Amino acid sequence: MAMLATNPTRPIRNFTSVKPTALGIDLLVVLLGVGCSFNLHLVGEFPITEAALILLLPVLISFDGRKLLRPGLKPIFMLLLLWLGSQVVTDVYRGTASADWMRGDANIVFFAVDLVCLAILLGKVERRKILFAVAFAIGSLLSARYQPTDVVLVDPWKFGYSTGVTMLVLLVCNVFFNIRWYAVIFVLLSGLAAVNLLMNFRSPVLGILITMAMVIPMIPERIGRVRILPPVGTRLRVVVLAGLVLGAAAAAVGLLNYVTASGLAGEDARAKNEVQSRSEGGIMLGGRPEILISSRAVIESPIIGHGSWAKDMKYVEMLSDIRAENFIKTDLQDIEDKSKGLIPTHSHIMGAWVWAGILGATFWAYVFWLDLRAMIQVAILRPRNAPLYAWLFVGLAWDILFSPFAGTRRATESLILIIIVDLADTAAAALKSLKLHRQQRPQWRRLPSRWPPPRIPQPR
């Protein structure tokens, strides 16, 4: 009877063969992911995870600090240091109050600590990235249930449950993506987009539809022997994928207009969307007039910022005027009391520019470029966790342009930056291998102009 030979020098990988140190790090990653959504209330309010990472920072650097020397991380850390230096110089120049100065610098320092620690814990280890994402999704749901903030109580789906539910659905999509059940992914993401439409949460609809365009093969590579899509790694392929993304964005706007007109999301949502659709930015950007105000603040001081937590009542009055022009009911006194004169920005890049000056904007411009490149890499190479990664990258691009930077986003965007750096290394190796494969293909002889050649008469 034949017997199967085994190689004794190659150990069988199973759960019991994992080193205890690795299991301990995995458990730490899970706890850090859950803790991102729960806050400590000491001098200020910041996530439990950041307090733990500050204590773990020297231990992690001594454990595996070499991961911080990777080429992809060096420009990020350099620009982050320049951003911090610019913030300090701006605060000194503007005479910023010490409390605001500390809060502004801490926002950057905590982000740097998160990025350093998570780069050591998660870098080059896909399993831990997924563990962190699962833990964060569960933690966000638990936080919305047991530690809701005021905004969560006002809109539980938008500010509470949507992120956790979306991440868990995309993690499930990763499983179906690897077995190529694209129809299931289409159904799951379409249902998720429909829920956000009915809840009048507009930006996730755009992100979900773009994610679908990036990861679901809607156009076949070939039909028979006829190639439909351009080859992987070519510029024409990027142009085609960009067209699909723009089509998804147009579809998102069309769906929003349809739901608004039909009143499916409720009468209040219909009235709100109709008012915002008449604004300069349309229905997608009508809720963010702060971008126009921050642009004026940048024009007035483009090099040196206005300081940490910059305050100036004239910009608050500008915001009230713009809302009034767009038929949005506002109470100037109420806005001034709530904002305390804080210059409206509602954007990563514009907030950094207003507070720290041009070097703050430079950091986020570089991250935005890295993010766009990562989106192209995901759409072309479609790695194992493509659905989750595509959604994270689209969300980061949106946040850089249209969302404030603080709190939980410091940890989650550190995770995204680590994924981007790792993906860039993988993509470079994959494209190099593909190029080498094409160069090694046999070069067929050129056929004669007349093919097949005429038959030569044979002698009888």
C-alpha positions as CSV (number, residue, x, y, z in Angstrom):
1,M,0.0,0.0,0.0
2,A,1.4,3.4,-1.0
3,M,2.1,5.8,1.8
4,L,2.2,9.6,1.7
5,A,5.6,10.9,2.6
6,T,5.9,14.0,4.8
7,N,8.7,16.5,5.2
8,P,9.7,16.5,8.9
9,T,11.6,19.7,8.5
10,R,8.4,21.7,7.5
11,P,6.2,22.1,10.6
12,I,2.4,21.9,10.2
13,R,0.9,25.3,10.8
14,N,-2.0,25.2,13.2
15,F,-3.3,27.2,16.2
16,T,-1.2,25.4,18.7
17,S,2.0,26.1,16.8
18,V,1.6,29.9,17.1
19,K,4.1,31.4,19.5
20,P,2.7,32.6,22.8
21,T,4.2,36.0,22.1
22,A,2.3,36.3,18.9
23,L,-0.9,35.3,20.6
24,G,-0.3,38.0,23.3
25,I,0.3,40.6,20.6
26,D,-2.9,39.6,18.8
27,L,-4.9,39.9,22.1
28,L,-3.3,43.4,22.7
29,V,-4.4,44.4,19.1
30,V,-8.0,43.4,19.8
31,L,-8.1,45.3,23.1
32,L,-6.6,48.4,21.4
33,G,-9.2,48.2,18.6
34,V,-12.1,48.0,21.1
35,G,-10.7,50.8,23.2
36,C,-10.6,53.3,20.3
37,S,-14.3,54.1,20.7
38,F,-14.2,54.6,24.5
39,N,-13.0,57.8,26.0
40,L,-11.2,58.8,29.2
41,H,-12.2,62.1,30.8
42,L,-9.1,63.6,32.5
43,V,-7.7,66.9,31.5
44,G,-9.5,66.5,28.2
45,E,-11.3,63.7,26.4
46,F,-9.3,61.1,24.5
47,P,-9.6,57.4,23.6
48,I,-8.5,54.8,26.0
49,T,-6.4,53.3,23.3
50,E,-4.2,56.4,23.1
51,A,-3.6,56.4,26.8
52,A,-2.4,52.8,26.5
53,L,-0.2,53.4,23.5
54,I,1.6,56.3,25.2
55,L,2.5,53.9,28.0
56,L,3.5,51.1,25.5
57,L,5.5,53.4,23.2
58,P,9.0,52.8,24.7
59,V,8.3,49.0,25.1
60,L,7.2,48.7,21.4
61,I,10.1,50.7,20.1
62,S,12.6,48.5,21.9
63,F,10.7,45.4,20.8
64,D,10.7,46.0,17.1
65,G,11.5,49.6,16.3
66,R,13.2,48.6,13.0
67,K,9.8,48.6,11.3
68,L,9.8,52.4,11.6
69,L,12.7,52.6,9.3
70,R,10.8,51.4,6.3
71,P,11.1,53.7,3.2
72,G,7.4,54.2,2.9
73,L,7.1,55.5,6.4
74,K,10.0,57.9,6.4
75,P,8.4,60.7,4.4
76,I,5.2,60.4,6.4
77,F,7.1,60.9,9.7
78,M,9.2,63.7,8.3
79,L,6.1,65.7,7.1
80,L,4.4,64.9,10.4
81,L,7.3,66.4,12.3
82,L,7.2,69.5,10.0
83,W,3.5,69.9,10.6
84,L,4.1,69.8,14.4
85,G,7.0,72.3,14.1
86,S,4.8,74.6,12.0
87,Q,2.0,74.4,14.6
88,V,4.4,75.3,17.4
89,V,5.9,78.3,15.5
90,T,2.4,79.5,14.5
91,D,1.1,79.3,18.1
92,V,4.2,81.3,19.3
93,Y,3.7,83.9,16.6
94,R,0.0,84.2,17.2
95,G,0.2,84.2,20.9
96,T,-2.2,81.3,21.2
97,A,-3.7,80.7,24.7
98,S,-1.8,77.9,26.5
99,A,-4.8,75.6,26.8
100,D,-5.5,75.8,23.1
101,W,-1.8,75.5,22.3
102,M,-1.6,72.2,24.3
103,R,-4.8,70.8,22.6
104,G,-3.5,71.6,19.1
105,D,-0.1,70.1,19.7
106,A,-1.5,67.1,21.5
107,N,-3.7,66.4,18.4
108,I,-0.6,65.9,16.3
109,V,1.5,64.2,19.0
110,F,-1.2,61.6,19.7
111,F,-1.5,60.9,16.0
112,A,2.2,60.4,15.8
113,V,2.1,58.0,18.8
114,D,-0.7,56.0,17.2
115,L,1.1,55.8,13.9
116,V,4.4,54.6,15.5
117,C,2.8,52.0,17.8
118,L,0.4,50.6,15.2
119,A,3.2,50.5,12.6
120,I,5.1,48.2,14.9
121,L,2.1,46.1,15.9
122,L,0.3,45.8,12.5
123,G,3.0,46.4,9.8
124,K,3.4,43.5,7.4
125,V,0.9,41.4,9.4
126,E,-2.5,41.1,7.6
127,R,-4.0,39.0,10.4
128,R,-3.5,41.8,12.9
129,K,-4.9,44.5,10.7
130,I,-8.1,42.5,10.3
131,L,-8.2,41.8,14.0
132,F,-7.9,45.5,14.7
133,A,-10.7,46.3,12.2
134,V,-13.0,43.7,13.7
135,A,-12.3,44.9,17.2
136,F,-12.8,48.5,16.3
137,A,-16.2,47.8,14.6
138,I,-17.4,45.9,17.6
139,G,-16.1,48.6,20.0
140,S,-17.9,51.3,18.0
141,L,-21.2,49.5,18.3
142,L,-20.7,48.9,22.1
143,S,-19.8,52.6,22.5
144,A,-22.9,53.7,20.7
145,R,-25.0,51.5,22.9
146,Y,-23.3,52.0,26.3
147,Q,-21.4,55.3,26.1
148,P,-23.4,57.5,23.6
149,T,-22.4,61.1,23.1
150,D,-24.9,63.9,22.6
151,V,-24.6,63.7,18.8
152,V,-25.2,59.9,18.9
153,L,-28.4,60.5,20.9
154,V,-29.6,63.0,18.2
155,D,-28.8,60.7,15.2
156,P,-27.9,57.1,16.4
157,W,-27.3,55.7,12.9
158,K,-25.1,58.4,11.5
159,F,-23.0,59.1,14.5
160,G,-23.2,55.8,16.3
161,Y,-24.0,52.5,14.6
162,S,-23.2,53.1,10.9
163,T,-19.4,52.8,11.0
164,G,-19.4,49.5,13.0
165,V,-22.1,47.9,10.9
166,T,-20.5,49.0,7.6
167,M,-17.1,47.6,8.6
168,L,-18.6,44.3,9.7
169,V,-20.5,43.9,6.4
170,L,-17.3,44.7,4.5
171,L,-15.3,42.1,6.5
172,V,-17.9,39.6,5.5
173,C,-17.5,40.8,1.9
174,N,-13.8,40.0,2.2
175,V,-14.7,36.3,2.7
176,F,-17.0,36.2,-0.4
177,F,-14.5,38.1,-2.4
178,N,-11.8,35.4,-1.9
179,I,-14.2,32.7,-3.1
180,R,-15.3,35.0,-6.0
181,W,-19.0,35.2,-5.0
182,Y,-19.3,38.7,-6.4
183,A,-23.1,38.5,-6.6
184,V,-23.3,38.2,-2.8
185,I,-21.0,41.2,-2.4
186,F,-23.2,43.2,-4.7
187,V,-26.4,42.3,-2.7
188,L,-24.8,43.0,0.7
189,L,-23.3,46.4,-0.4
190,S,-26.5,47.4,-2.3
191,G,-28.5,46.7,0.9
192,L,-26.1,48.7,3.0
193,A,-26.3,51.6,0.6
194,A,-30.1,51.4,0.7
195,V,-30.1,51.6,4.5
196,N,-27.9,54.7,4.4
197,L,-30.2,56.3,1.8
198,L,-33.3,55.7,4.0
199,M,-31.4,57.1,7.0
200,N,-30.4,60.1,4.9
201,F,-26.7,59.5,5.5
202,R,-25.4,60.6,2.2
203,S,-21.6,60.3,2.1
204,P,-21.5,56.5,2.8
205,V,-23.7,55.9,-0.2
206,L,-21.0,57.5,-2.4
207,G,-18.2,55.4,-0.7
208,I,-20.1,52.2,-1.0
209,L,-20.9,52.6,-4.7
210,I,-17.3,53.5,-5.5
211,T,-16.1,50.5,-3.5
212,M,-18.4,48.3,-5.6
213,A,-17.0,49.8,-8.8
214,M,-13.5,49.1,-7.6
215,V,-13.7,45.5,-6.4
216,I,-16.6,43.9,-8.3
217,P,-15.5,42.9,-11.9
218,M,-18.4,44.5,-13.7
219,I,-16.6,44.3,-17.1
220,P,-15.1,41.0,-18.2
221,E,-11.4,40.8,-19.0
222,R,-12.1,38.9,-22.3
223,I,-15.0,37.7,-24.3
224,G,-13.6,34.6,-26.1
225,R,-10.3,35.7,-27.6
226,V,-11.3,39.4,-27.7
227,R,-9.8,41.5,-24.8
228,I,-12.3,43.9,-23.3
229,L,-10.3,45.5,-20.5
230,P,-6.8,46.9,-21.1
231,P,-4.0,44.8,-19.6
232,V,-3.2,45.1,-15.9
233,G,-0.4,47.7,-15.2
234,T,-1.2,49.9,-18.2
235,R,-2.3,53.6,-18.1
236,L,-5.4,52.8,-20.2
237,R,-6.5,50.4,-17.5
238,V,-6.3,53.2,-14.9
239,V,-8.4,55.4,-17.2
240,V,-11.1,52.8,-17.5
241,L,-11.2,52.2,-13.8
242,A,-11.4,56.0,-13.2
243,G,-14.4,56.1,-15.5
244,L,-16.1,53.4,-13.5
245,V,-15.5,55.3,-10.3
246,L,-17.0,58.5,-11.8
247,G,-20.0,56.5,-13.0
248,A,-20.5,55.2,-9.4
249,A,-20.3,58.8,-8.1
250,A,-22.9,59.9,-10.7
251,A,-25.1,57.0,-9.6
252,A,-24.8,58.0,-6.0
253,V,-26.0,61.6,-6.8
254,G,-28.8,60.2,-8.9
255,L,-30.0,57.9,-6.1
256,L,-29.9,60.8,-3.6
257,N,-32.0,63.0,-5.9
258,Y,-34.5,60.2,-6.4
259,V,-34.8,59.4,-2.7
260,T,-35.1,63.1,-2.0
261,A,-37.8,63.7,-4.6
262,S,-39.8,60.6,-3.6
263,G,-39.7,61.3,0.1
264,L,-38.6,57.8,1.1
265,A,-36.3,59.1,3.8
266,G,-39.0,61.2,5.4
267,E,-40.4,64.7,5.1
268,D,-37.7,66.3,7.2
269,A,-34.9,64.7,5.1
270,R,-36.7,65.8,1.9
271,A,-36.9,69.4,3.0
272,K,-33.2,69.4,4.2
273,N,-31.9,67.9,1.0
274,E,-33.9,70.3,-1.2
275,V,-32.5,73.3,0.6
276,Q,-28.9,71.9,0.4
277,S,-29.3,70.9,-3.3
278,R,-29.8,74.6,-4.1
279,S,-26.5,75.6,-2.5
280,E,-23.2,76.0,-4.4
281,G,-21.9,72.5,-3.7
282,G,-25.1,70.7,-4.6
283,I,-26.7,68.0,-2.5
284,M,-23.4,66.1,-1.8
285,L,-21.5,69.2,-0.5
286,G,-24.4,71.5,0.5
287,G,-24.0,70.5,4.1
288,R,-20.4,71.7,4.3
289,P,-20.3,75.4,3.7
290,E,-17.5,75.5,6.3
291,I,-15.1,74.8,3.4
292,L,-15.8,78.2,1.8
293,I,-15.1,79.9,5.2
294,S,-11.9,78.1,5.8
295,S,-10.8,79.0,2.3
296,R,-11.1,82.6,3.0
297,A,-9.1,82.2,6.3
298,V,-6.4,80.4,4.3
299,I,-6.3,83.2,1.7
300,E,-5.8,85.8,4.4
301,S,-2.8,83.8,6.0
302,P,-1.6,81.1,3.6
303,I,1.9,80.5,5.1
304,I,1.5,81.0,8.8
305,G,-1.7,79.7,10.2
306,H,-4.1,81.3,12.7
307,G,-3.0,79.1,15.6
308,S,-4.4,76.0,17.4
309,W,-8.2,76.2,17.9
310,A,-8.1,79.5,16.0
311,K,-11.0,81.8,16.9
312,D,-12.4,84.8,15.1
313,M,-16.1,85.8,15.2
314,K,-16.0,87.3,11.7
315,Y,-15.7,83.8,10.1
316,V,-18.6,82.6,12.2
317,E,-20.7,85.5,10.9
318,M,-19.6,84.6,7.4
319,L,-20.9,81.1,7.9
320,S,-24.2,82.4,9.1
321,D,-24.5,84.6,6.1
322,I,-23.8,81.8,3.7
323,R,-26.4,79.6,5.3
324,A,-28.9,82.4,5.1
325,E,-28.2,82.9,1.4
326,N,-28.9,79.2,0.9
327,F,-32.2,79.4,2.7
328,I,-30.9,77.5,5.7
329,K,-32.4,78.6,9.0
330,T,-29.7,79.8,11.4
331,D,-29.5,81.5,14.7
332,L,-26.3,83.6,14.8
333,Q,-26.3,84.0,18.6
334,D,-26.7,80.2,19.0
335,I,-23.9,79.5,16.6
336,E,-21.6,81.9,18.3
337,D,-22.3,80.4,21.7
338,K,-21.7,76.8,20.6
339,S,-18.6,77.5,18.4
340,K,-17.1,80.1,20.8
341,G,-15.7,81.8,17.8
342,L,-13.8,78.8,16.4
343,I,-13.0,79.2,12.7
344,P,-15.2,76.7,10.8
345,T,-13.1,74.2,8.7
346,H,-14.8,70.7,8.7
347,S,-11.8,69.3,6.8
348,H,-8.5,67.6,7.6
349,I,-6.5,69.6,5.1
350,M,-8.2,72.9,5.6
351,G,-8.2,72.5,9.4
352,A,-4.5,71.9,9.4
353,W,-3.9,74.8,7.0
354,V,-5.9,77.2,9.1
355,W,-4.3,76.1,12.3
356,A,-0.7,75.4,11.4
357,G,-0.2,77.0,8.0
358,I,1.1,75.6,4.7
359,L,3.1,72.7,6.2
360,G,0.0,71.3,7.9
361,A,-1.7,71.3,4.5
362,T,1.4,69.7,2.9
363,F,1.2,66.7,5.2
364,W,-2.5,66.0,4.3
365,A,-1.9,66.7,0.6
366,Y,0.8,64.0,0.6
367,V,-1.4,61.6,2.4
368,F,-4.2,62.3,-0.1
369,W,-1.8,61.5,-3.0
370,L,-0.8,58.2,-1.2
371,D,-4.5,57.4,-0.8
372,L,-5.4,58.0,-4.4
373,R,-2.4,55.7,-5.5
374,A,-3.6,53.0,-3.1
375,M,-7.1,53.2,-4.5
376,I,-5.7,52.6,-8.0
377,Q,-3.6,49.7,-6.7
378,V,-6.6,48.1,-5.0
379,A,-8.7,48.4,-8.2
380,I,-6.0,46.9,-10.4
381,L,-4.5,44.2,-8.2
382,R,-7.6,43.4,-6.1
383,P,-5.8,42.0,-3.0
384,R,-7.3,39.6,-0.5
385,N,-9.0,42.2,1.6
386,A,-10.0,44.5,-1.3
387,P,-13.6,45.3,-0.2
388,L,-12.5,46.6,3.2
389,Y,-9.4,48.4,1.9
390,A,-11.3,50.1,-0.9
391,W,-13.9,51.4,1.5
392,L,-11.3,52.6,3.9
393,F,-9.3,54.4,1.2
394,V,-12.4,56.1,-0.2
395,G,-13.4,57.1,3.3
396,L,-10.0,58.6,4.0
397,A,-10.1,60.7,0.8
398,W,-13.6,62.0,1.8
399,D,-12.4,62.8,5.3
400,I,-9.3,64.7,4.2
401,L,-11.5,67.0,2.1
402,F,-14.7,67.2,4.2
403,S,-14.4,66.0,7.8
404,P,-12.6,67.3,10.9
405,F,-9.6,65.5,12.3
406,A,-9.6,64.5,15.9
407,G,-10.4,61.7,18.4
408,T,-11.0,58.2,17.0
409,R,-9.8,59.2,13.5
410,R,-6.2,59.4,14.7
411,A,-6.1,55.7,15.4
412,T,-8.2,54.6,12.4
413,E,-6.3,56.7,10.0
414,S,-3.0,55.4,11.4
415,L,-4.3,51.9,10.5
416,I,-5.2,53.1,7.0
417,L,-1.7,54.6,6.5
418,I,-0.1,51.4,7.5
419,I,-2.3,49.5,5.1
420,I,-1.3,52.0,2.3
421,V,2.4,51.6,3.0
422,D,2.2,47.8,3.0
423,L,0.0,47.7,-0.1
424,A,2.5,49.9,-1.9
425,D,5.3,47.4,-1.3
426,T,3.1,44.5,-2.4
427,A,1.9,46.4,-5.5
428,A,5.5,47.2,-6.5
429,A,6.5,43.6,-6.3
430,A,3.4,42.4,-8.2
431,L,3.9,44.9,-11.0
432,K,7.6,44.0,-11.3
433,S,6.7,40.3,-11.5
434,L,4.1,41.0,-14.1
435,K,6.5,43.1,-16.2
436,L,9.1,40.4,-16.0
437,H,6.6,37.8,-17.0
438,R,5.6,39.8,-20.1
439,Q,9.3,40.2,-21.1
440,Q,9.9,36.4,-20.9
441,R,6.9,35.5,-23.1
442,P,8.0,33.9,-26.4
443,Q,8.1,36.3,-29.3
444,W,6.2,34.7,-32.1
445,R,7.3,35.2,-35.7
446,R,5.4,37.7,-37.7
447,L,3.1,36.0,-40.1
448,P,3.5,36.7,-43.8
449,S,1.1,39.1,-45.4
450,R,-0.8,36.2,-47.0
451,W,-1.8,33.5,-44.5
452,P,-2.0,30.6,-44.9
453,P,0.7,30.6,-47.6
454,P,-0.2,29.3,-51.0
455,R,0.1,25.5,-51.5
456,I,3.1,24.5,-53.6
457,P,2.0,21.9,-56.3
458,Q,3.6,18.6,-55.5
459,P,5.1,16.5,-58.4
460,R,3.2,13.4,-59.3
